Structures are given as structure tokens and as C-alpha cells.
């Protein structure tokens, strides 16, 4: 798989998962804090994986 296609696929997956978590945090009053924490942790993991995959 070419690097550009891999970047697009990973970006789409990241936006989908973090976006769904943020949407769940907005919609649900009871699960707002856990969804927000999980979205922040996943976003941090994705940023680190971007650095490892494409920069190093």
C-alpha cells in the first residue's frame, strides 16, 4: 500500500473513532467525562503513531 493511501486510511479511521467519541460525549450527560477522557487518550495515541509511522 502506498504511503499516501495508508495516510488517508489511517486519517479516516482516526477521525471516525475520535469523532464518534466526541459525539457520544456531547449527546450523553452521564458518560460525558469518560468519553472525553477516552477521546483525548486515543487522540494522543494516534498523534504518537503518526510520528512513529511517518516521521521516524
N, CA, C, O and CB atoms as a CASP TS submission, in Angstrom:
PFRMAT TS
TARGET T0000
AUTHOR 0000-0000-0000
METHOD Language model
MODEL 1
PARENT N/A
ATOM      1  N   UNK     1       0.849  -1.182   0.000  1.00  0.00           N
ATOM      2  CA  UNK     1       0.000   0.000   0.000  1.00  0.00           C
ATOM      3  C   UNK     1       0.895   1.245   0.000  1.00  0.00           C
ATOM      4  O   UNK     1       1.799   1.351   0.829  1.00  0.00           O
ATOM      5  CB  UNK     1      -0.966  -0.002   1.233  1.00  0.00           C
ATOM      6  N   UNK     2       0.656   2.174  -0.907  1.00  0.00           N
ATOM      7  CA  UNK     2       1.479   3.392  -0.945  1.00  0.00           C
ATOM      8  C   UNK     2       1.294   4.234   0.320  1.00  0.00           C
ATOM      9  O   UNK     2       0.236   4.189   0.947  1.00  0.00           O
ATOM     10  CB  UNK     2       1.131   4.231  -2.185  1.00  0.00           C
ATOM     11  N   UNK     3       2.313   4.994   0.689  1.00  0.00           N
ATOM     12  CA  UNK     3       2.217   5.776   1.922  1.00  0.00           C
ATOM     13  C   UNK     3       1.062   6.783   1.910  1.00  0.00           C
ATOM     14  O   UNK     3       0.459   7.026   2.955  1.00  0.00           O
ATOM     15  CB  UNK     3       3.516   6.507   2.160  1.00  0.00           C
ATOM     16  N   UNK     4       0.743   7.365   0.768  1.00  0.00           N
ATOM     17  CA  UNK     4      -0.351   8.347   0.717  1.00  0.00           C
ATOM     18  C   UNK     4      -1.693   7.677   1.012  1.00  0.00           C
ATOM     19  O   UNK     4      -2.523   8.233   1.732  1.00  0.00           O
ATOM     20  CB  UNK     4      -0.395   9.038  -0.668  1.00  0.00           C
ATOM     21  N   UNK     5      -1.901   6.500   0.464  1.00  0.00           N
ATOM     22  CA  UNK     5      -3.150   5.776   0.708  1.00  0.00           C
ATOM     23  C   UNK     5      -3.229   5.348   2.164  1.00  0.00           C
ATOM     24  O   UNK     5      -4.290   5.426   2.784  1.00  0.00           O
ATOM     25  CB  UNK     5      -3.264   4.547  -0.218  1.00  0.00           C
ATOM     26  N   UNK     6      -2.111   4.898   2.705  1.00  0.00           N
ATOM     27  CA  UNK     6      -2.080   4.500   4.110  1.00  0.00           C
ATOM     28  C   UNK     6      -2.391   5.680   5.017  1.00  0.00           C
ATOM     29  O   UNK     6      -3.102   5.531   6.011  1.00  0.00           O
ATOM     30  CB  UNK     6      -0.718   3.907   4.468  1.00  0.00           C
ATOM     31  N   UNK     7      -1.863   6.850   4.681  1.00  0.00           N
ATOM     32  CA  UNK     7      -2.134   8.051   5.470  1.00  0.00           C
ATOM     33  C   UNK     7      -3.605   8.424   5.420  1.00  0.00           C
ATOM     34  O   UNK     7      -4.178   8.807   6.439  1.00  0.00           O
ATOM     35  CB  UNK     7      -1.286   9.215   4.976  1.00  0.00           C
ATOM     36  N   UNK     8      -4.226   8.319   4.247  1.00  0.00           N
ATOM     37  CA  UNK     8      -5.644   8.648   4.111  1.00  0.00           C
ATOM     38  C   UNK     8      -6.507   7.667   4.892  1.00  0.00           C
ATOM     39  O   UNK     8      -7.460   8.075   5.557  1.00  0.00           O
ATOM     40  CB  UNK     8      -6.054   8.652   2.635  1.00  0.00           C
ATOM     41  N   UNK     9      -6.185   6.386   4.819  1.00  0.00           N
ATOM     42  CA  UNK     9      -6.966   5.374   5.534  1.00  0.00           C
ATOM     43  C   UNK     9      -6.843   5.560   7.045  1.00  0.00           C
ATOM     44  O   UNK     9      -7.843   5.491   7.759  1.00  0.00           O
ATOM     45  CB  UNK     9      -6.508   3.961   5.135  1.00  0.00           C
ATOM     46  N   UNK    10      -5.648   5.791   7.527  1.00  0.00           N
ATOM     47  CA  UNK    10      -5.452   5.985   8.963  1.00  0.00           C
ATOM     48  C   UNK    10      -6.138   7.265   9.423  1.00  0.00           C
ATOM     49  O   UNK    10      -6.743   7.289  10.495  1.00  0.00           O
ATOM     50  CB  UNK    10      -3.949   6.030   9.307  1.00  0.00           C
ATOM     51  N   UNK    11      -6.052   8.335   8.622  1.00  0.00           N
ATOM     52  CA  UNK    11      -6.706   9.596   8.984  1.00  0.00           C
ATOM     53  C   UNK    11      -8.221   9.435   9.054  1.00  0.00           C
ATOM     54  O   UNK    11      -8.865   9.972   9.955  1.00  0.00           O
ATOM     55  CB  UNK    11      -6.343  10.691   7.978  1.00  0.00           C
ATOM     56  N   UNK    12      -8.787   8.701   8.110  1.00  0.00           N
ATOM     57  CA  UNK    12     -10.235   8.470   8.130  1.00  0.00           C
ATOM     58  C   UNK    12     -10.642   7.678   9.362  1.00  0.00           C
ATOM     59  O   UNK    12     -11.650   7.991   9.995  1.00  0.00           O
ATOM     60  CB  UNK    12     -10.680   7.731   6.861  1.00  0.00           C
ATOM     61  N   UNK    13      -9.868   6.656   9.706  1.00  0.00           N
ATOM     62  CA  UNK    13     -10.165   5.857  10.895  1.00  0.00           C
ATOM     63  C   UNK    13     -10.059   6.700  12.158  1.00  0.00           C
ATOM     64  O   UNK    13     -10.903   6.592  13.048  1.00  0.00           O
ATOM     65  CB  UNK    13      -9.219   4.655  10.983  1.00  0.00           C
ATOM     66  N   UNK    14      -9.029   7.539  12.244  1.00  0.00           N
ATOM     67  CA  UNK    14      -8.834   8.399  13.414  1.00  0.00           C
ATOM     68  C   UNK    14      -9.998   9.374  13.553  1.00  0.00           C
ATOM     69  O   UNK    14     -10.562   9.524  14.637  1.00  0.00           O
ATOM     70  CB  UNK    14      -7.499   9.169  13.309  1.00  0.00           C
ATOM     71  N   UNK    15     -10.355  10.034  12.457  1.00  0.00           N
ATOM     72  CA  UNK    15     -11.461  10.989  12.517  1.00  0.00           C
ATOM     73  C   UNK    15     -12.773  10.307  12.890  1.00  0.00           C
ATOM     74  O   UNK    15     -13.579  10.874  13.628  1.00  0.00           O
ATOM     75  CB  UNK    15     -11.612  11.704  11.180  1.00  0.00           C
ATOM     76  N   UNK    16     -12.990   9.102  12.388  1.00  0.00           N
ATOM     77  CA  UNK    16     -14.211   8.380  12.692  1.00  0.00           C
ATOM     78  C   UNK    16     -14.279   8.007  14.171  1.00  0.00           C
ATOM     79  O   UNK    16     -15.293   8.260  14.822  1.00  0.00           O
ATOM     80  CB  UNK    16     -14.312   7.130  11.828  1.00  0.00           C
ATOM     81  N   UNK    17     -13.216   7.412  14.710  1.00  0.00           N
ATOM     82  CA  UNK    17     -13.270   6.950  16.091  1.00  0.00           C
ATOM     83  C   UNK    17     -13.318   8.118  17.085  1.00  0.00           C
ATOM     84  O   UNK    17     -14.133   8.117  18.007  1.00  0.00           O
ATOM     85  CB  UNK    17     -12.067   6.062  16.388  1.00  0.00           C
ATOM     86  N   UNK    18     -12.444   9.111  16.895  1.00  0.00           N
ATOM     87  CA  UNK    18     -12.440  10.239  17.823  1.00  0.00           C
ATOM     88  C   UNK    18     -13.721  11.054  17.656  1.00  0.00           C
ATOM     89  O   UNK    18     -14.270  11.551  18.639  1.00  0.00           O
ATOM     90  CB  UNK    18     -11.194  11.132  17.597  1.00  0.00           C
ATOM     91  N   UNK    19     -14.197  11.193  16.428  1.00  0.00           N
ATOM     92  CA  UNK    19     -15.445  11.919  16.192  1.00  0.00           C
ATOM     93  C   UNK    19     -16.636  11.246  16.848  1.00  0.00           C
ATOM     94  O   UNK    19     -17.491  11.920  17.423  1.00  0.00           O
ATOM     95  CB  UNK    19     -15.695  12.056  14.711  1.00  0.00           C
ATOM     96  N   UNK    20     -16.702   9.919  16.769  1.00  0.00           N
ATOM     97  CA  UNK    20     -17.799   9.210  17.423  1.00  0.00           C
ATOM     98  C   UNK    20     -17.725   9.341  18.939  1.00  0.00           C
ATOM     99  O   UNK    20     -18.756   9.450  19.603  1.00  0.00           O
ATOM    100  CB  UNK    20     -17.786   7.738  17.028  1.00  0.00           C
ATOM    101  N   UNK    21     -16.513   9.333  19.493  1.00  0.00           N
ATOM    102  CA  UNK    21     -16.381   9.518  20.942  1.00  0.00           C
ATOM    103  C   UNK    21     -16.810  10.924  21.364  1.00  0.00           C
ATOM    104  O   UNK    21     -17.478  11.094  22.384  1.00  0.00           O
ATOM    105  CB  UNK    21     -14.933   9.259  21.382  1.00  0.00           C
ATOM    106  N   UNK    22     -16.427  11.920  20.582  1.00  0.00           N
ATOM    107  CA  UNK    22     -16.835  13.295  20.905  1.00  0.00           C
ATOM    108  C   UNK    22     -18.347  13.439  20.758  1.00  0.00           C
ATOM    109  O   UNK    22     -18.986  14.095  21.580  1.00  0.00           O
ATOM    110  CB  UNK    22     -16.105  14.316  19.991  1.00  0.00           C
ATOM    111  N   UNK    23     -18.920  12.840  19.728  1.00  0.00           N
ATOM    112  CA  UNK    23     -20.367  12.879  19.553  1.00  0.00           C
ATOM    113  C   UNK    23     -21.079  12.207  20.727  1.00  0.00           C
ATOM    114  O   UNK    23     -22.093  12.710  21.213  1.00  0.00           O
ATOM    115  CB  UNK    23     -20.763  12.202  18.235  1.00  0.00           C
ATOM    116  N   UNK    24     -20.550  11.074  21.180  1.00  0.00           N
ATOM    117  CA  UNK    24     -21.130  10.415  22.347  1.00  0.00           C
ATOM    118  C   UNK    24     -21.005  11.260  23.598  1.00  0.00           C
ATOM    119  O   UNK    24     -21.909  11.261  24.434  1.00  0.00           O
ATOM    120  CB  UNK    24     -20.472   9.077  22.571  1.00  0.00           C
ATOM    121  N   UNK    25     -19.907  11.976  23.741  1.00  0.00           N
ATOM    122  CA  UNK    25     -19.733  12.852  24.895  1.00  0.00           C
ATOM    123  C   UNK    25     -20.712  14.017  24.848  1.00  0.00           C
ATOM    124  O   UNK    25     -21.200  14.461  25.887  1.00  0.00           O
ATOM    125  CB  UNK    25     -18.297  13.372  24.957  1.00  0.00           C
ATOM    126  N   UNK    26     -21.000  14.512  23.652  1.00  0.00           N
ATOM    127  CA  UNK    26     -21.939  15.629  23.532  1.00  0.00           C
ATOM    128  C   UNK    26     -23.369  15.158  23.795  1.00  0.00           C
ATOM    129  O   UNK    26     -24.142  15.856  24.452  1.00  0.00           O
ATOM    130  CB  UNK    26     -21.839  16.273  22.134  1.00  0.00           C
ATOM    131  N   UNK    27     -23.719  13.982  23.286  1.00  0.00           N
ATOM    132  CA  UNK    27     -25.096  13.504  23.389  1.00  0.00           C
ATOM    133  C   UNK    27     -25.440  12.976  24.792  1.00  0.00           C
ATOM    134  O   UNK    27     -26.571  13.140  25.248  1.00  0.00           O
ATOM    135  CB  UNK    27     -25.333  12.411  22.360  1.00  0.00           C
ATOM    136  N   UNK    28     -24.490  12.354  25.470  1.00  0.00           N
ATOM    137  CA  UNK    28     -24.781  11.678  26.735  1.00  0.00           C
ATOM    138  C   UNK    28     -24.303  12.523  27.913  1.00  0.00           C
ATOM    139  O   UNK    28     -23.144  12.934  27.973  1.00  0.00           O
ATOM    140  CB  UNK    28     -24.116  10.285  26.772  1.00  0.00           C
ATOM    141  N   UNK    29     -25.214  12.773  28.841  1.00  0.00           N
ATOM    142  CA  UNK    29     -24.823  13.540  30.026  1.00  0.00           C
ATOM    143  C   UNK    29     -24.061  12.670  31.029  1.00  0.00           C
ATOM    144  O   UNK    29     -23.123  13.131  31.679  1.00  0.00           O
ATOM    145  CB  UNK    29     -26.064  14.149  30.696  1.00  0.00           C
ATOM    146  N   UNK    30     -24.473  11.419  31.142  1.00  0.00           N
ATOM    147  CA  UNK    30     -23.885  10.538  32.150  1.00  0.00           C
ATOM    148  C   UNK    30     -22.467  10.105  31.783  1.00  0.00           C
ATOM    149  O   UNK    30     -21.618   9.955  32.662  1.00  0.00           O
ATOM    150  CB  UNK    30     -24.761   9.314  32.342  1.00  0.00           C
ATOM    151  N   UNK    31     -22.204   9.902  30.484  1.00  0.00           N
ATOM    152  CA  UNK    31     -20.908   9.378  30.054  1.00  0.00           C
ATOM    153  C   UNK    31     -20.010  10.470  29.468  1.00  0.00           C
ATOM    154  O   UNK    31     -19.051  10.161  28.760  1.00  0.00           O
ATOM    155  CB  UNK    31     -21.111   8.272  29.027  1.00  0.00           C
ATOM    156  N   UNK    32     -20.301  11.724  29.750  1.00  0.00           N
ATOM    157  CA  UNK    32     -19.554  12.832  29.129  1.00  0.00           C
ATOM    158  C   UNK    32     -18.075  12.786  29.501  1.00  0.00           C
ATOM    159  O   UNK    32     -17.218  12.895  28.624  1.00  0.00           O
ATOM    160  CB  UNK    32     -20.153  14.184  29.551  1.00  0.00           C
ATOM    161  N   UNK    33     -17.762  12.625  30.787  1.00  0.00           N
ATOM    162  CA  UNK    33     -16.359  12.642  31.223  1.00  0.00           C
ATOM    163  C   UNK    33     -15.591  11.416  30.716  1.00  0.00           C
ATOM    164  O   UNK    33     -14.489  11.584  30.194  1.00  0.00           O
ATOM    165  CB  UNK    33     -16.284  12.704  32.753  1.00  0.00           C
ATOM    166  N   UNK    34     -16.122  10.183  30.846  1.00  0.00           N
ATOM    167  CA  UNK    34     -15.364   9.032  30.315  1.00  0.00           C
ATOM    168  C   UNK    34     -15.126   9.107  28.809  1.00  0.00           C
ATOM    169  O   UNK    34     -14.036   8.780  28.338  1.00  0.00           O
ATOM    170  CB  UNK    34     -16.096   7.746  30.633  1.00  0.00           C
ATOM    171  N   UNK    35     -16.146   9.541  28.041  1.00  0.00           N
ATOM    172  CA  UNK    35     -15.968   9.657  26.595  1.00  0.00           C
ATOM    173  C   UNK    35     -14.926  10.712  26.252  1.00  0.00           C
ATOM    174  O   UNK    35     -14.121  10.519  25.340  1.00  0.00           O
ATOM    175  CB  UNK    35     -17.296   9.994  25.920  1.00  0.00           C
ATOM    176  N   UNK    36     -14.936  11.824  26.976  1.00  0.00           N
ATOM    177  CA  UNK    36     -13.967  12.885  26.713  1.00  0.00           C
ATOM    178  C   UNK    36     -12.557  12.419  27.031  1.00  0.00           C
ATOM    179  O   UNK    36     -11.634  12.666  26.255  1.00  0.00           O
ATOM    180  CB  UNK    36     -14.303  14.135  27.526  1.00  0.00           C
ATOM    181  N   UNK    37     -12.380  11.747  28.161  1.00  0.00           N
ATOM    182  CA  UNK    37     -11.058  11.243  28.540  1.00  0.00           C
ATOM    183  C   UNK    37     -10.574  10.217  27.512  1.00  0.00           C
ATOM    184  O   UNK    37      -9.413  10.246  27.102  1.00  0.00           O
ATOM    185  CB  UNK    37     -11.098  10.613  29.960  1.00  0.00           C
ATOM    186  N   UNK    38     -11.452   9.322  27.105  1.00  0.00           N
ATOM    187  CA  UNK    38     -11.080   8.305  26.116  1.00  0.00           C
ATOM    188  C   UNK    38     -10.722   8.937  24.777  1.00  0.00           C
ATOM    189  O   UNK    38      -9.781   8.496  24.117  1.00  0.00           O
ATOM    190  CB  UNK    38     -12.218   7.301  25.930  1.00  0.00           C
ATOM    191  N   UNK    39     -11.463   9.965  24.368  1.00  0.00           N
ATOM    192  CA  UNK    39     -11.158  10.643  23.103  1.00  0.00           C
ATOM    193  C   UNK    39      -9.798  11.327  23.172  1.00  0.00           C
ATOM    194  O   UNK    39      -9.040  11.286  22.203  1.00  0.00           O
ATOM    195  CB  UNK    39     -12.252  11.672  22.763  1.00  0.00           C
ATOM    196  N   UNK    40      -9.476  11.955  24.301  1.00  0.00           N
ATOM    197  CA  UNK    40      -8.179  12.621  24.443  1.00  0.00           C
ATOM    198  C   UNK    40      -7.047  11.603  24.425  1.00  0.00           C
ATOM    199  O   UNK    40      -6.022  11.822  23.780  1.00  0.00           O
ATOM    200  CB  UNK    40      -8.132  13.444  25.741  1.00  0.00           C
ATOM    201  N   UNK    41      -7.231  10.489  25.133  1.00  0.00           N
ATOM    202  CA  UNK    41      -6.191   9.452  25.171  1.00  0.00           C
ATOM    203  C   UNK    41      -5.987   8.846  23.782  1.00  0.00           C
ATOM    204  O   UNK    41      -4.850   8.652  23.352  1.00  0.00           O
ATOM    205  CB  UNK    41      -6.563   8.344  26.188  1.00  0.00           C
ATOM    206  N   UNK    42      -7.085   8.548  23.078  1.00  0.00           N
ATOM    207  CA  UNK    42      -6.956   7.988  21.732  1.00  0.00           C
ATOM    208  C   UNK    42      -6.306   8.983  20.773  1.00  0.00           C
ATOM    209  O   UNK    42      -5.480   8.596  19.946  1.00  0.00           O
ATOM    210  CB  UNK    42      -8.327   7.571  21.198  1.00  0.00           C
ATOM    211  N   UNK    43      -6.670  10.252  20.877  1.00  0.00           N
ATOM    212  CA  UNK    43      -6.055  11.253  20.010  1.00  0.00           C
ATOM    213  C   UNK    43      -4.552  11.332  20.272  1.00  0.00           C
ATOM    214  O   UNK    43      -3.769  11.455  19.330  1.00  0.00           O
ATOM    215  CB  UNK    43      -6.710  12.632  20.224  1.00  0.00           C
ATOM    216  N   UNK    44      -4.143  11.262  21.536  1.00  0.00           N
ATOM    217  CA  UNK    44      -2.723  11.285  21.867  1.00  0.00           C
ATOM    218  C   UNK    44      -2.009  10.063  21.288  1.00  0.00           C
ATOM    219  O   UNK    44      -0.912  10.182  20.742  1.00  0.00           O
ATOM    220  CB  UNK    44      -2.531  11.342  23.391  1.00  0.00           C
ATOM    221  N   UNK    45      -2.632   8.889  21.406  1.00  0.00           N
ATOM    222  CA  UNK    45      -2.035   7.667  20.857  1.00  0.00           C
ATOM    223  C   UNK    45      -1.912   7.766  19.338  1.00  0.00           C
ATOM    224  O   UNK    45      -0.901   7.358  18.767  1.00  0.00           O
ATOM    225  CB  UNK    45      -2.877   6.429  21.245  1.00  0.00           C
ATOM    226  N   UNK    46      -2.944   8.310  18.683  1.00  0.00           N
ATOM    227  CA  UNK    46      -2.888   8.456  17.232  1.00  0.00           C
ATOM    228  C   UNK    46      -1.812   9.440  16.805  1.00  0.00           C
ATOM    229  O   UNK    46      -1.127   9.204  15.809  1.00  0.00           O
ATOM    230  CB  UNK    46      -4.234   8.904  16.699  1.00  0.00           C
ATOM    231  N   UNK    47      -1.646  10.540  17.538  1.00  0.00           N
ATOM    232  CA  UNK    47      -0.597  11.511  17.203  1.00  0.00           C
ATOM    233  C   UNK    47       0.779  10.865  17.329  1.00  0.00           C
ATOM    234  O   UNK    47       1.639  11.060  16.469  1.00  0.00           O
ATOM    235  CB  UNK    47      -0.691  12.756  18.118  1.00  0.00           C
ATOM    236  N   UNK    48       0.988  10.100  18.393  1.00  0.00           N
ATOM    237  CA  UNK    48       2.272   9.416  18.571  1.00  0.00           C
ATOM    238  C   UNK    48       2.491   8.400  17.457  1.00  0.00           C
ATOM    239  O   UNK    48       3.607   8.266  16.954  1.00  0.00           O
ATOM    240  CB  UNK    48       2.335   8.721  19.948  1.00  0.00           C
ATOM    241  N   UNK    49       1.441   7.682  17.065  1.00  0.00           N
ATOM    242  CA  UNK    49       1.611   6.694  15.999  1.00  0.00           C
ATOM    243  C   UNK    49       1.882   7.365  14.651  1.00  0.00           C
ATOM    244  O   UNK    49       2.631   6.822  13.839  1.00  0.00           O
ATOM    245  CB  UNK    49       0.368   5.804  15.900  1.00  0.00           C
ATOM    246  N   UNK    50       1.285   8.541  14.398  1.00  0.00           N
ATOM    247  CA  UNK    50       1.633   9.310  13.198  1.00  0.00           C
ATOM    248  C   UNK    50       3.117   9.636  13.183  1.00  0.00           C
ATOM    249  O   UNK    50       3.792   9.458  12.169  1.00  0.00           O
ATOM    250  CB  UNK    50       0.808  10.605  13.123  1.00  0.00           C
ATOM    251  N   UNK    51       3.617  10.111  14.308  1.00  0.00           N
ATOM    252  CA  UNK    51       5.036  10.486  14.388  1.00  0.00           C
ATOM    253  C   UNK    51       5.908   9.263  14.128  1.00  0.00           C
ATOM    254  O   UNK    51       6.886   9.343  13.385  1.00  0.00           O
ATOM    255  CB  UNK    51       5.370  11.105  15.776  1.00  0.00           C
ATOM    256  N   UNK    52       5.559   8.139  14.733  1.00  0.00           N
ATOM    257  CA  UNK    52       6.373   6.930  14.576  1.00  0.00           C
ATOM    258  C   UNK    52       6.298   6.411  13.138  1.00  0.00           C
ATOM    259  O   UNK    52       7.317   6.012  12.574  1.00  0.00           O
ATOM    260  CB  UNK    52       5.909   5.835  15.562  1.00  0.00           C
ATOM    261  N   UNK    53       5.113   6.412  12.545  1.00  0.00           N
ATOM    262  CA  UNK    53       4.948   5.825  11.201  1.00  0.00           C
ATOM    263  C   UNK    53       5.521   6.696  10.091  1.00  0.00           C
ATOM    264  O   UNK    53       6.130   6.184   9.152  1.00  0.00           O
ATOM    265  CB  UNK    53       3.483   5.576  10.925  1.00  0.00           C
ATOM    266  N   UNK    54       5.331   8.002  10.192  1.00  0.00           N
ATOM    267  CA  UNK    54       5.605   8.839   9.030  1.00  0.00           C
ATOM    268  C   UNK    54       6.801   9.763   9.202  1.00  0.00           C
ATOM    269  O   UNK    54       7.340  10.245   8.206  1.00  0.00           O
ATOM    270  CB  UNK    54       4.403   9.652   8.714  1.00  0.00           C
ATOM    271  N   UNK    55       7.233  10.026  10.420  1.00  0.00           N
ATOM    272  CA  UNK    55       8.349  10.956  10.614  1.00  0.00           C
ATOM    273  C   UNK    55       9.638  10.199  10.845  1.00  0.00           C
ATOM    274  O   UNK    55      10.661  10.507  10.233  1.00  0.00           O
ATOM    275  CB  UNK    55       8.075  11.897  11.790  1.00  0.00           C
ATOM    276  N   UNK    56       9.597   9.213  11.719  1.00  0.00           N
ATOM    277  CA  UNK    56      10.839   8.475  12.030  1.00  0.00           C
ATOM    278  C   UNK    56      11.172   7.476  10.955  1.00  0.00           C
ATOM    279  O   UNK    56      12.177   6.773  11.055  1.00  0.00           O
ATOM    280  CB  UNK    56      10.720   7.758  13.367  1.00  0.00           C
TER
END
